[in-house]
Amino acid sequence: MLSIEKLFHVKEAGSTVKTEALAGITTFMTMAYILMVNSGMFAELPGVSYNAIYIATAISACIGTVLIGLMANLPLAQASAMGSNAFFVYTVCFGFGLSYANALLLVLLDGILFILLTVTGLRRKIFEAIPTAVRVAIPAGVGLFIAFIGLKDAGIVVADPSTFVSLASFNLLSGNVAWKDIMPMLVTLAAVVAIAVLTCRKVKGAVLWGILGGTALYYLLGLTIPEFYRGVASNLNLNPFAAFRDFGTQAFGKVFTEGFDFSHYLADHSTMELVVLVATTALAFCLVDMFDTIGTLYGACARGNLLTEKGEVPNLDKAMLADAIATACGAVCGTSTVSSYVEASTGIAEGGKTGLAAMVTGALFFISMFLSPVAMLVPGCATAAALIYVGIMMMNCARNIDWLKTDEAVPAFLTLAMMPMTYNISYGIAFGVISYTLISVFTGKAGSVKAGTWVIAALFTVMFFVTH
């Protein structure tokens, strides 16, 4: 007990070991969904499995959470960031054509760059170089993008040759759609409603309970589909160590063994295109992670009255350094950027005040590594509900945009709209920054544009003319 007090100053913070433990458990319950959601998302990539990413996600979350607890003594938690994972899979890999290992290399560079920027204090300056309107709109745009992915993965939104996207058919009487196709969509919609209801009733871990409830409903309705359980049984593996084997062969260290091989991309692109793509994509990773981290740190600490008298996050630089190191470790493990989770505010609400709560959450992520067979039973339609709901929650920041002020509304709208419409987070940021710069120039406000903003706008402009 004395060593715990000396390390985390629990009594000094006005808390107890029991309270910190409860806070850590609560935080884990509210963000454990990332283990299943991230694994399902990455499993769409060739050469990497659900099991491999499940372990990578759990290990990186454990490392990041323990780091922020030990280094910053804050009751926060970290894991693969929602938004960054979607950018990794759907934009960098499927959109730009880079391999899984290539994308990991960009994440590793992002983590190393973050470490350097944090140590030198430049990280805040880059953050401030992004126009406020764009900065505020980025989380909302990422939210729309994530929700769109969830709707697509659930089969609710489908491709249409005339309108590009459309609503899937629920009409059983038409004879064009089968019950086995409609059932998962209904499960997703039911899970979204369940998460919303549980949240309104202030139930801890609403997203996780919604996923578990959706899973139960999925298997219950599976009784109405012939051969349903035979298909489930054929993919079932109850050996928890099988996931570690997949992790070792498919994810861990791939950034070093295959990440530097861009031959596949260079077969259809020039070296200049690759250089610009790497620069702008690393910048996009950097910006998304930066806004997510700083915004989450301030938001979670503000909700728990943990801010200093000056309104700052305690040990902010140490917290950001922990985030940067965790991102680099995550890349080595095989997952996208690791960032702080706003869900930790639920643990803070339970009384968590110190890094001891983070240590408990980290311990639970470690234990969860051995539960991969259980996680494998969670269907995609259940995790799709989590994507949709998280996307909804990220729209909250849009209320801070002054929609009646044109020079703010246009960059903000282009930022949040272009992300889901182009299926690309970096394009949204690019349109926002470039439009802000042009509007400022032609309205006589060029002098108010920061030097860093000009550089970022120029990089994105080059990206469009050279790589797209």
C-alpha positions as CSV (number, residue, x, y, z in Angstrom):
1,M,0.0,0.0,0.0
2,L,2.8,2.4,0.9
3,S,4.5,1.9,-2.6
4,I,1.1,2.5,-4.3
5,E,0.7,5.7,-2.3
6,K,4.2,6.8,-3.1
7,L,3.7,6.1,-6.8
8,F,0.2,7.5,-7.4
9,H,-0.5,9.7,-4.4
10,V,-4.0,8.3,-4.0
11,K,-4.8,9.8,-0.6
12,E,-3.3,13.1,-1.6
13,A,-5.7,13.2,-4.5
14,G,-8.6,12.6,-2.2
15,S,-9.3,9.0,-3.4
16,T,-8.9,5.4,-2.2
17,V,-7.5,2.3,-3.7
18,K,-11.0,0.8,-3.9
19,T,-12.4,3.8,-5.7
20,E,-9.5,3.8,-8.2
21,A,-10.0,0.1,-8.9
22,L,-13.7,0.6,-9.5
23,A,-12.9,3.6,-11.8
24,G,-10.4,1.4,-13.8
25,I,-13.0,-1.4,-14.2
26,T,-15.6,1.1,-15.4
27,T,-13.3,2.6,-18.0
28,F,-12.4,-0.8,-19.3
29,M,-16.1,-1.7,-19.6
30,T,-16.9,1.4,-21.6
31,M,-14.0,1.0,-24.1
32,A,-13.6,-2.8,-24.4
33,Y,-15.6,-2.6,-27.6
34,I,-12.5,-1.4,-29.4
35,L,-11.0,-4.9,-29.1
36,M,-13.8,-6.3,-31.4
37,V,-14.4,-3.3,-33.6
38,N,-10.7,-2.8,-34.4
39,S,-10.2,-6.5,-35.1
40,G,-13.2,-6.7,-37.4
41,M,-12.1,-3.6,-39.3
42,F,-8.5,-4.8,-39.9
43,A,-9.6,-8.3,-40.8
44,E,-10.9,-6.9,-44.1
45,L,-7.3,-6.4,-45.2
46,P,-5.5,-9.3,-47.0
47,G,-3.0,-11.2,-45.1
48,V,-4.1,-10.3,-41.6
49,S,-6.7,-12.0,-39.4
50,Y,-9.2,-11.0,-36.7
51,N,-7.1,-12.9,-34.1
52,A,-3.9,-11.2,-35.0
53,I,-5.3,-7.7,-34.6
54,Y,-7.2,-8.6,-31.5
55,I,-3.9,-9.4,-29.7
56,A,-2.2,-6.3,-31.3
57,T,-5.1,-4.1,-30.1
58,A,-5.0,-5.6,-26.6
59,I,-1.2,-5.3,-26.2
60,S,-1.0,-1.7,-27.5
61,A,-4.0,-0.7,-25.3
62,C,-2.3,-2.3,-22.3
63,I,1.0,-0.5,-23.0
64,G,-0.5,2.9,-23.7
65,T,-2.8,2.8,-20.7
66,V,0.0,1.7,-18.3
67,L,2.3,4.4,-19.7
68,I,-0.2,7.2,-19.2
69,G,-0.9,6.0,-15.7
70,L,2.8,5.8,-14.7
71,M,4.1,8.8,-16.6
72,A,1.3,11.3,-16.1
73,N,-0.5,9.8,-13.1
74,L,-3.9,10.4,-14.8
75,P,-6.9,8.0,-14.7
76,L,-7.0,7.8,-18.4
77,A,-6.8,4.9,-20.9
78,Q,-5.5,4.5,-24.4
79,A,-6.2,2.1,-27.3
80,S,-6.3,2.1,-31.1
81,A,-8.1,5.3,-32.0
82,M,-11.5,5.2,-33.7
83,G,-11.1,7.3,-36.9
84,S,-7.4,6.6,-37.3
85,N,-8.2,2.9,-37.7
86,A,-10.7,3.7,-40.4
87,F,-8.3,6.0,-42.1
88,F,-5.6,3.3,-42.0
89,V,-7.8,0.5,-43.5
90,Y,-10.2,2.3,-45.9
91,T,-8.1,5.3,-47.0
92,V,-4.4,4.4,-46.8
93,C,-4.7,0.7,-47.7
94,F,-7.9,0.3,-49.9
95,G,-7.9,3.9,-51.1
96,F,-4.2,4.7,-51.8
97,G,-3.2,1.1,-52.5
98,L,-0.5,0.8,-49.8
99,S,0.0,-2.6,-48.1
100,Y,-0.8,-3.3,-44.5
101,A,2.9,-3.2,-43.6
102,N,3.4,0.1,-45.6
103,A,0.6,1.7,-43.6
104,L,2.2,0.5,-40.3
105,L,5.4,2.2,-41.3
106,L,3.6,5.5,-41.7
107,V,2.1,5.0,-38.2
108,L,5.5,4.3,-36.8
109,L,6.9,7.5,-38.4
110,D,3.9,9.3,-36.9
111,G,4.7,7.9,-33.5
112,I,8.4,8.8,-33.7
113,L,7.6,12.3,-35.1
114,F,5.1,12.8,-32.2
115,I,7.8,11.9,-29.7
116,L,10.1,14.5,-31.2
117,L,7.4,17.1,-31.4
118,T,6.3,16.5,-27.9
119,V,9.8,16.7,-26.4
120,T,10.6,19.9,-28.4
121,G,7.2,21.5,-27.7
122,L,6.4,21.9,-31.4
123,R,3.3,19.6,-31.2
124,R,1.1,22.4,-29.8
125,K,2.4,24.8,-32.5
126,I,1.3,22.5,-35.3
127,F,-2.1,22.0,-33.6
128,E,-2.5,25.8,-33.5
129,A,-1.5,26.1,-37.2
130,I,-4.8,24.4,-38.2
131,P,-7.7,26.9,-38.7
132,T,-10.1,26.7,-35.8
133,A,-13.1,26.0,-38.1
134,V,-11.3,23.0,-39.6
135,R,-10.0,21.9,-36.2
136,V,-13.5,21.8,-34.7
137,A,-15.0,20.1,-37.7
138,I,-12.5,17.2,-38.0
139,P,-14.0,15.0,-35.2
140,A,-17.5,15.5,-36.7
141,G,-16.2,14.5,-40.2
142,V,-14.5,11.4,-38.8
143,G,-17.7,10.6,-37.0
144,L,-19.7,10.7,-40.2
145,F,-17.1,8.6,-41.9
146,I,-17.1,6.0,-39.1
147,A,-20.9,5.9,-39.0
148,F,-21.0,5.4,-42.8
149,I,-18.6,2.5,-42.5
150,G,-20.8,1.0,-39.8
151,L,-23.9,1.3,-42.0
152,K,-22.0,-0.2,-45.0
153,D,-20.6,-3.1,-42.9
154,A,-24.0,-3.9,-41.6
155,G,-25.4,-4.0,-45.2
156,I,-27.9,-1.2,-44.5
157,V,-26.2,1.2,-47.0
158,V,-25.4,-0.4,-50.4
159,A,-23.9,0.6,-53.7
160,D,-26.2,1.9,-56.4
161,P,-25.2,2.4,-60.0
162,S,-27.4,5.5,-60.5
163,T,-27.2,7.3,-57.1
164,F,-23.9,5.8,-55.8
165,V,-25.4,4.7,-52.5
166,S,-28.9,3.5,-51.5
167,L,-30.8,1.8,-48.7
168,A,-30.8,-2.0,-48.7
169,S,-34.1,-3.7,-49.3
170,F,-36.0,-5.0,-46.3
171,N,-38.9,-6.3,-48.5
172,L,-39.2,-10.0,-48.0
173,L,-42.3,-10.2,-50.2
174,S,-40.4,-9.0,-53.3
175,G,-38.6,-12.3,-53.5
176,N,-35.3,-10.4,-54.3
177,V,-34.0,-10.5,-50.7
178,A,-33.7,-13.4,-48.2
179,W,-34.3,-13.4,-44.5
180,K,-30.6,-14.4,-43.9
181,D,-29.7,-11.0,-45.5
182,I,-32.2,-8.9,-43.6
183,M,-31.6,-10.5,-40.1
184,P,-28.1,-9.0,-39.6
185,M,-29.3,-5.5,-40.5
186,L,-32.2,-5.7,-38.0
187,V,-29.7,-6.8,-35.4
188,T,-27.5,-3.8,-36.1
189,L,-30.5,-1.4,-35.8
190,A,-31.7,-3.1,-32.6
191,A,-28.2,-2.8,-31.1
192,V,-27.9,0.9,-31.9
193,V,-31.3,1.6,-30.3
194,A,-30.3,-0.5,-27.3
195,I,-27.0,1.4,-26.8
196,A,-28.9,4.7,-27.0
197,V,-31.4,3.5,-24.4
198,L,-28.8,2.2,-22.1
199,T,-26.8,5.5,-22.4
200,C,-30.0,7.5,-21.6
201,R,-30.4,5.4,-18.5
202,K,-26.8,6.0,-17.6
203,V,-25.8,2.4,-17.7
204,K,-22.0,1.9,-17.6
205,G,-20.5,0.3,-20.6
206,A,-23.6,0.9,-22.8
207,V,-21.7,0.3,-26.0
208,L,-20.2,-3.0,-24.8
209,W,-23.6,-4.2,-23.5
210,G,-25.2,-3.2,-26.8
211,I,-22.6,-5.3,-28.7
212,L,-23.2,-8.3,-26.4
213,G,-26.9,-7.9,-26.6
214,G,-26.7,-7.7,-30.4
215,T,-24.6,-10.8,-30.4
216,A,-27.1,-12.7,-28.3
217,L,-30.0,-11.6,-30.6
218,Y,-28.0,-12.6,-33.7
219,Y,-27.5,-16.2,-32.4
220,L,-31.1,-16.3,-31.3
221,L,-32.4,-15.3,-34.7
222,G,-29.9,-17.7,-36.2
223,L,-32.3,-20.5,-35.1
224,T,-34.6,-19.4,-38.0
225,I,-31.9,-19.9,-40.6
226,P,-31.0,-23.4,-41.9
227,E,-27.3,-24.3,-41.7
228,F,-26.6,-21.2,-39.6
229,Y,-24.9,-23.0,-36.7
230,R,-23.0,-25.4,-39.0
231,G,-21.3,-22.3,-40.5
232,V,-20.5,-20.9,-37.1
233,A,-19.1,-24.2,-35.8
234,S,-16.8,-24.5,-38.8
235,N,-15.0,-21.2,-37.9
236,L,-14.9,-21.8,-34.2
237,N,-11.5,-22.2,-32.5
238,L,-11.5,-22.4,-28.7
239,N,-7.7,-22.3,-28.3
240,P,-6.8,-18.9,-26.9
241,F,-3.2,-19.3,-27.9
242,A,-4.1,-19.6,-31.6
243,A,-4.5,-15.8,-31.6
244,F,-1.0,-15.3,-30.3
245,R,0.3,-17.5,-33.1
246,D,-1.5,-15.4,-35.7
247,F,-0.3,-12.2,-34.0
248,G,3.3,-13.4,-34.2
249,T,3.2,-14.4,-37.9
250,Q,0.8,-11.8,-39.3
251,A,1.2,-8.6,-37.3
252,F,4.1,-8.3,-34.9
253,G,7.2,-6.7,-36.5
254,K,5.6,-6.5,-40.0
255,V,6.5,-2.8,-40.1
256,F,10.2,-3.8,-40.1
257,T,10.1,-6.9,-42.3
258,E,7.8,-5.7,-45.0
259,G,7.0,-2.0,-44.3
260,F,9.8,-0.6,-46.4
261,D,8.8,-2.5,-49.5
262,F,6.8,-0.2,-51.7
263,S,7.4,-2.1,-54.9
264,H,3.6,-2.9,-55.2
265,Y,2.7,0.8,-55.1
266,L,5.6,1.9,-57.4
267,A,4.5,-0.6,-60.0
268,D,1.8,1.9,-61.0
269,H,3.1,5.1,-59.5
270,S,6.2,7.3,-59.7
271,T,8.7,7.9,-56.9
272,M,7.5,11.5,-56.6
273,E,3.9,10.3,-56.1
274,L,5.1,8.0,-53.4
275,V,7.1,10.8,-51.6
276,V,4.1,13.2,-51.7
277,L,1.7,10.4,-50.6
278,V,3.9,9.5,-47.6
279,A,4.3,13.1,-46.6
280,T,0.6,14.0,-46.8
281,T,-0.6,10.8,-45.3
282,A,1.8,11.0,-42.4
283,L,0.5,14.6,-41.9
284,A,-3.1,13.4,-41.9
285,F,-2.3,10.7,-39.4
286,C,-0.5,13.3,-37.3
287,L,-3.4,15.8,-37.4
288,V,-6.2,13.3,-36.7
289,D,-4.2,11.8,-33.8
290,M,-3.2,15.2,-32.5
291,F,-6.8,16.6,-32.3
292,D,-8.1,13.3,-30.9
293,T,-5.5,13.2,-28.1
294,I,-5.5,16.9,-27.1
295,G,-9.3,17.1,-27.3
296,T,-9.8,13.9,-25.3
297,L,-7.3,14.9,-22.6
298,Y,-9.0,18.2,-22.1
299,G,-12.5,16.8,-22.3
300,A,-12.0,13.8,-20.0
301,C,-10.2,15.9,-17.4
302,A,-12.7,18.7,-17.5
303,R,-15.6,16.3,-16.9
304,G,-13.8,15.0,-13.7
305,N,-12.7,18.5,-12.5
306,L,-9.1,17.4,-12.9
307,L,-7.9,20.5,-14.7
308,T,-5.4,22.8,-13.0
309,E,-6.3,26.3,-11.8
310,K,-5.1,27.6,-15.1
311,G,-7.5,25.2,-16.9
312,E,-4.8,22.9,-18.2
313,V,-4.5,19.2,-18.2
314,P,-2.1,18.0,-15.3
315,N,1.2,16.7,-16.8
316,L,0.0,17.4,-20.3
317,D,3.4,17.0,-21.9
318,K,3.9,13.6,-20.2
319,A,0.5,12.4,-21.2
320,M,1.2,13.4,-24.9
321,L,4.6,11.7,-24.7
322,A,2.9,8.5,-23.4
323,D,0.5,8.7,-26.3
324,A,3.4,9.1,-28.8
325,I,5.3,6.2,-27.4
326,A,2.2,4.0,-27.4
327,T,1.6,4.8,-31.1
328,A,5.1,3.7,-32.0
329,C,4.6,0.5,-30.0
330,G,1.2,0.0,-31.6
331,A,2.8,0.2,-35.1
332,V,5.3,-2.5,-34.0
333,C,2.5,-4.7,-32.7
334,G,0.5,-4.2,-35.9
335,T,-2.2,-1.7,-35.3
336,S,-3.0,2.0,-36.1
337,T,-2.3,5.0,-33.9
338,V,-3.0,4.7,-30.2
339,S,-4.7,7.5,-28.5
340,S,-6.5,8.5,-25.3
341,Y,-10.2,7.5,-25.0
342,V,-12.9,9.9,-23.9
343,E,-14.6,6.9,-22.4
344,A,-12.2,7.2,-19.5
345,S,-14.4,10.1,-18.3
346,T,-16.8,7.4,-17.1
347,G,-14.1,6.1,-14.8
348,I,-13.4,9.6,-13.7
349,A,-17.1,10.1,-12.9
350,E,-16.8,7.0,-10.7
351,G,-14.2,8.8,-8.6
352,G,-10.9,8.0,-10.4
353,K,-8.3,10.6,-9.9
354,T,-4.9,9.0,-10.3
355,G,-2.9,6.7,-12.5
356,L,-3.8,3.7,-10.3
357,A,-7.2,3.6,-12.2
358,A,-5.3,3.4,-15.5
359,M,-3.2,0.5,-14.1
360,V,-6.4,-1.4,-13.4
361,T,-7.7,-0.8,-16.9
362,G,-4.4,-1.8,-18.4
363,A,-4.4,-5.0,-16.4
364,L,-7.9,-5.9,-17.7
365,F,-6.7,-5.3,-21.3
366,F,-3.9,-7.8,-20.5
367,I,-6.3,-10.4,-19.3
368,S,-8.5,-9.8,-22.3
369,M,-5.8,-11.1,-24.6
370,F,-6.7,-14.6,-23.5
371,L,-10.4,-14.2,-24.3
372,S,-10.0,-14.1,-28.1
373,P,-12.2,-17.2,-28.7
374,V,-15.1,-15.4,-27.0
375,A,-14.5,-12.2,-29.0
376,M,-14.4,-14.2,-32.2
377,L,-18.1,-15.1,-31.6
378,V,-19.1,-11.4,-31.9
379,P,-20.7,-10.9,-35.4
380,G,-19.9,-8.0,-37.6
381,C,-23.5,-6.7,-37.4
382,A,-23.0,-6.2,-33.7
383,T,-19.8,-4.3,-33.9
384,A,-21.2,-2.2,-36.8
385,A,-23.7,-0.8,-34.2
386,A,-20.8,0.4,-32.2
387,L,-19.3,2.2,-35.2
388,I,-22.6,3.9,-35.9
389,Y,-23.0,5.0,-32.3
390,V,-19.5,6.2,-31.8
391,G,-19.9,8.2,-35.1
392,I,-23.0,9.8,-33.6
393,M,-21.2,10.8,-30.5
394,M,-18.4,12.4,-32.4
395,M,-20.8,14.8,-34.1
396,N,-21.1,16.8,-30.8
397,C,-18.4,19.3,-31.7
398,A,-20.4,20.5,-34.8
399,R,-22.4,22.7,-32.4
400,N,-19.3,24.8,-31.8
401,I,-19.2,25.9,-35.5
402,D,-20.7,29.3,-36.3
403,W,-22.7,28.2,-39.3
404,L,-23.9,31.8,-40.0
405,K,-20.3,33.0,-40.5
406,T,-19.4,32.1,-44.1
407,D,-15.6,32.1,-43.7
408,E,-15.9,29.6,-40.9
409,A,-18.9,27.6,-42.2
410,V,-17.5,26.8,-45.6
411,P,-14.1,25.3,-44.5
412,A,-15.9,23.4,-41.6
413,F,-18.6,22.0,-43.9
414,L,-16.1,20.9,-46.6
415,T,-14.0,19.2,-43.8
416,L,-16.8,17.2,-42.4
417,A,-18.7,16.5,-45.6
418,M,-15.8,15.4,-47.8
419,M,-14.6,12.7,-45.4
420,P,-17.6,10.4,-45.9
421,M,-18.3,11.5,-49.4
422,T,-14.8,10.7,-50.7
423,Y,-14.3,7.9,-48.2
424,N,-11.1,9.6,-47.2
425,I,-10.3,11.5,-44.0
426,S,-7.2,13.3,-45.4
427,Y,-9.2,14.7,-48.3
428,G,-11.6,16.3,-45.8
429,I,-8.8,18.0,-43.9
430,A,-7.3,19.1,-47.2
431,F,-10.4,20.7,-48.5
432,G,-11.0,22.5,-45.2
433,V,-7.4,23.9,-45.0
434,I,-7.2,24.9,-48.6
435,S,-10.6,26.6,-48.7
436,Y,-9.9,28.5,-45.5
437,T,-6.6,29.8,-47.0
438,L,-8.3,30.8,-50.3
439,I,-11.2,32.6,-48.6
440,S,-8.8,34.4,-46.3
441,V,-6.7,35.5,-49.3
442,F,-9.6,36.8,-51.4
443,T,-11.3,38.6,-48.5
444,G,-8.2,40.6,-47.6
445,K,-7.2,38.5,-44.6
446,A,-4.1,36.8,-46.0
447,G,-2.1,38.3,-43.2
448,S,-4.1,36.4,-40.6
449,V,-3.1,33.0,-42.1
450,K,-0.3,31.4,-40.1
451,A,2.9,30.3,-41.7
452,G,2.2,26.7,-40.7
453,T,-1.2,26.9,-42.3
454,W,0.4,27.9,-45.6
455,V,2.7,25.0,-45.5
456,I,0.0,22.5,-44.8
457,A,-2.3,23.9,-47.5
458,A,0.6,23.7,-50.0
459,L,1.3,20.1,-49.1
460,F,-2.3,19.1,-49.6
461,T,-2.5,21.0,-52.9
462,V,0.6,19.1,-54.2
463,M,-1.0,15.9,-53.1
464,F,-4.1,16.5,-55.3
465,F,-2.1,17.4,-58.4
466,V,0.6,14.7,-58.0
467,T,-1.1,11.7,-56.5
468,H,-4.8,11.8,-57.4
